Amino acid sequence: MTGVRAQYEAFPYPERDPKDEAKRLIGGSPSHPVEIDHFLFGGQRDWSQPFRALVAGGGTGDGLIQLAQVLTSAGKPHDIHYIDLSEASRKIAEARAKARGLEVTFHTGSLLDAADLGTFDYIDCCGVLHHLPEPAEGFRALRAALAPGGGLGFMVYAPYGRSGVYPLQEAFGALFEGLEPKARVASARKVLAKLPAGHPFKRNPHLKDHENGDAGFYDLLLHGQDVAMDVQTLLGLMDETGWELVSFTQPALYDPAPLCELPEGMGARARMALAERLHGTIKSHVGYAVARGEGRAPASAAEGDPVPHLRLGQRDQVTKLLANSRPLPINASGIEMPIRLPPKAARLISAVDGRRRLSEVFAEARMDRDEALPLWQRMEGAFTGIGALHYSEGLR
Ligand SMILES: C[S@@+](CC[C@H](N)C(=O)[O-])C[C@H]1O[C@@H](n2cnc3c(N)ncnc32)[C@H](O)[C@@H]1O
């Protein structure tokens, strides 16, 4: 058994109890169908058509359950497959799906063989590719399993926001070689407690996984195969393996312009790389990609009359702040990016219900198009920047 498989047999990740499915649905990025539609299908996917998806390295099932539950609740046809090396993880994901009455086809095996399962309109690969001995092989294998016109939702670890992690992984790797996974956790916890308060890991306020039980601790500090990639490395891997980035889910994190004056003519990749270094807190890159050369772009209000969906935690508080001319206190990946909008924006926000088209939102807010559109475009820039606004037609 490989070290990675042994780890996830001992510690299925993330730690989940299928009984909790009765209480809550865990949401996130990538892989909410509205988000998939926004980034991969111009917000116009016809969800009455079959949707074949693969959750590659699905672990204990967070992305899988979200995807299957939202499509099931909306009554949309789907054929969702899950694959993971770890049987223990699969058992938990299976029990979660069963608890909700969701239909999923489960496979135990490597995503390197994904194409053996056919081709898919959508592939989720969250938190996995950086754990492969050769991440390029993983990207290539998933590309081979992509149906024409389909796309990938991914998350890979990023180095700077994980500062302090890698020297500890190396030190614990050297110290605990040969020990069973459970014994490693117990020993590493003792050592960690004795490290100086100024250790970069202890000074990094953005790392929390080690506080989430043994599986989280192992995943963060004891992983034997964990290679974070900066944005240039990630995009280089995509170039090499036939992918192209559509967008990160929070593109504002990759914009250095609010921090400094940029040299003239700086290209898009160099800007993203600069932002990643200047911010220093990005722990993971989350985004969507398609086959190289397609030039697909996320949905926007510039295209027709789309249906907006807002993901803004406490909507009442947001509209109250705006109506009182106060900025929205946004913090994404540890970066403060307050959003300032005129009070009228509150009316537009209140009118978005995930069913109305933009023209209907304007009418509901009692604003004519000439007045509403420039304000909406400003809101679109701000909210899509932090992953809080998506367009999706067919999940109304
Ligand atoms: C950090 S967990 C992420 C789980 C899940 N995708 C999530 O985001 O919650 C990584 C998972 O990838 C699986 N994995 C690692 N290498 C794999 C491979 N080559 N093929 C399939 N699964 C793999 C592990 O067994 C583990 O369940």
PDBQT file of the ligand as one rigid body, heavy atoms in Angstrom, charges set to zero:
ROOT
HETATM    1  C1  LIG A 401      -7.226  15.783   1.080  1.00  0.00    +0.000 C 
HETATM    2  S1  LIG A 401      -8.320  14.521   0.590  1.00  0.00    +0.000 S 
HETATM    3  C2  LIG A 401      -9.544  15.452  -0.287  1.00  0.00    +0.000 C 
HETATM    4  C3  LIG A 401     -10.899  14.789  -0.280  1.00  0.00    +0.000 C 
HETATM    5  C4  LIG A 401     -12.016  15.565  -0.971  1.00  0.00    +0.000 C 
HETATM    6  N1  LIG A 401     -11.758  15.769  -2.386  1.00  0.00    +0.000 N 
HETATM    7  C5  LIG A 401     -12.303  16.869  -0.295  1.00  0.00    +0.000 C 
HETATM    8  O1  LIG A 401     -11.939  17.917  -0.843  1.00  0.00    +0.000 OA
HETATM    9  O2  LIG A 401     -12.867  16.877   0.808  1.00  0.00    +0.000 OA
HETATM   10  C6  LIG A 401      -7.425  13.727  -0.708  1.00  0.00    +0.000 C 
HETATM   11  C7  LIG A 401      -8.096  12.468  -1.217  1.00  0.00    +0.000 C 
HETATM   12  O3  LIG A 401      -7.479  12.090  -2.445  1.00  0.00    +0.000 OA
HETATM   13  C8  LIG A 401      -7.353  10.686  -2.473  1.00  0.00    +0.000 C 
HETATM   14  N2  LIG A 401      -6.286  10.353  -3.431  1.00  0.00    +0.000 N 
HETATM   15  C9  LIG A 401      -4.970  10.624  -3.370  1.00  0.00    +0.000 A 
HETATM   16  N3  LIG A 401      -4.339  10.181  -4.471  1.00  0.00    +0.000 NA
HETATM   17  C10 LIG A 401      -5.297   9.625  -5.257  1.00  0.00    +0.000 A 
HETATM   18  C11 LIG A 401      -5.295   8.996  -6.523  1.00  0.00    +0.000 A 
HETATM   19  N4  LIG A 401      -4.173   8.836  -7.216  1.00  0.00    +0.000 N 
HETATM   20  N5  LIG A 401      -6.466   8.548  -7.016  1.00  0.00    +0.000 NA
HETATM   21  C12 LIG A 401      -7.629   8.684  -6.325  1.00  0.00    +0.000 A 
HETATM   22  N6  LIG A 401      -7.680   9.254  -5.116  1.00  0.00    +0.000 NA
HETATM   23  C13 LIG A 401      -6.545   9.731  -4.587  1.00  0.00    +0.000 A 
HETATM   24  C14 LIG A 401      -7.044  10.320  -1.058  1.00  0.00    +0.000 C 
HETATM   25  O4  LIG A 401      -7.309   8.961  -0.780  1.00  0.00    +0.000 OA
HETATM   26  C15 LIG A 401      -7.952  11.284  -0.299  1.00  0.00    +0.000 C 
HETATM   27  O5  LIG A 401      -9.212  10.733  -0.025  1.00  0.00    +0.000 OA
ENDROOT
TORSDOF 0
